[in-house]
Amino acid sequence: MRILLFAFVLFLTTTCFLTNTIFAQGVELSELDAEFASQTGTAYTIIFDDSGSMEGGKLKQAKQAFRWWLEKAEPNNAWCFLPMNRRSLDVDFVKNGESQVLKAVEKLRVGGMTPIVATLERAFGMIKKRRELVTPYERHLLILLTDGHETKHPGGNPKVCEMVSKLRLEGVEVFGIGFHGQGDYLNGFATHFASANNREELQSSLENVDAEVPLDIEFRISPEEEKAMAQVSVLPLGKEVRSSPNGAQALEDYGSIIEEDSQVGIVLVVVVGFLVLLFVAKRAVSP
């Protein structure tokens, strides 16, 4: 009887250990997926012109357009908001920080000059800090909304364009939006430029922030990559191509491979343990 009891305890201990090991592997993979997602999102920096020239209908239209855009933004991105004059409303990079930016937009009031260069420099410093302290792998996209010219820096608009070029050299995409017929000097220097004369056009411009691709990027695709892309494009949803050592290829469900392996392992452990327990029981009761 003691032998039977000992075998039963050993079986339970082994089963629990193997089950926990398999579960821990799944948790580890989930953590890796979360880390990958946190490092490969988009970090948005919004520079908002709140100078005196935005008074009246311009500010109202801009607020409506940004509210519409932020409320439909995709999750898992970081957000930074920098008014040109109201420093108290700054929002440093916050993961899923759309609500914080929305609150800042609602509190905006106009007044002051148009210090575009100084605000771009401030944004550049915050981007470098985030890359150093958080992750260097995010896509950084800066939206510059202005309805006028640089009025504080002695270098004027050429200095703005110089700063925009510097940001681009550091891997920051700059989406310039000239509001109500102003800001055209950014065209040709910003990664993208759009002109908006009302709320609808501004909303359309914001909607294209993520859709557009820089025209000055040269894409080079090898024949092997073209072949792989062609295979992937015709795969059913949830399938991937797996190659065997002899070069043969087959489709697999990539979403359930780990789960299936885990289930098979648990079943195998239970079956083997049951057989061992049965064998020990027979030996214990045999004369």
Secondary structure by P-SEA (a helix, b strand, c coil): caaaaaaaaaaaaaaaaaaaaaaaaaaaaaaaaaaaaaacbbbbbbbbbcccccccaaaaaaaaaaaaaaaaccccbbbbbbbcccccccccccccaaaaaaaaaaacccccccaaaaaaaaaaaaaaaaaaccccccbbbbbbbbccccccccccaaaaaaaaaaaaaacbbbbbbbcccccccccccccbbbbbccaaaaaaaaaaccccccccbbbbbcaaaaaaaaaaaaccccbbbbbcccbbbbbcccccaaaaaaaaaaaaaaaaaaaaaaaaaaaaacc
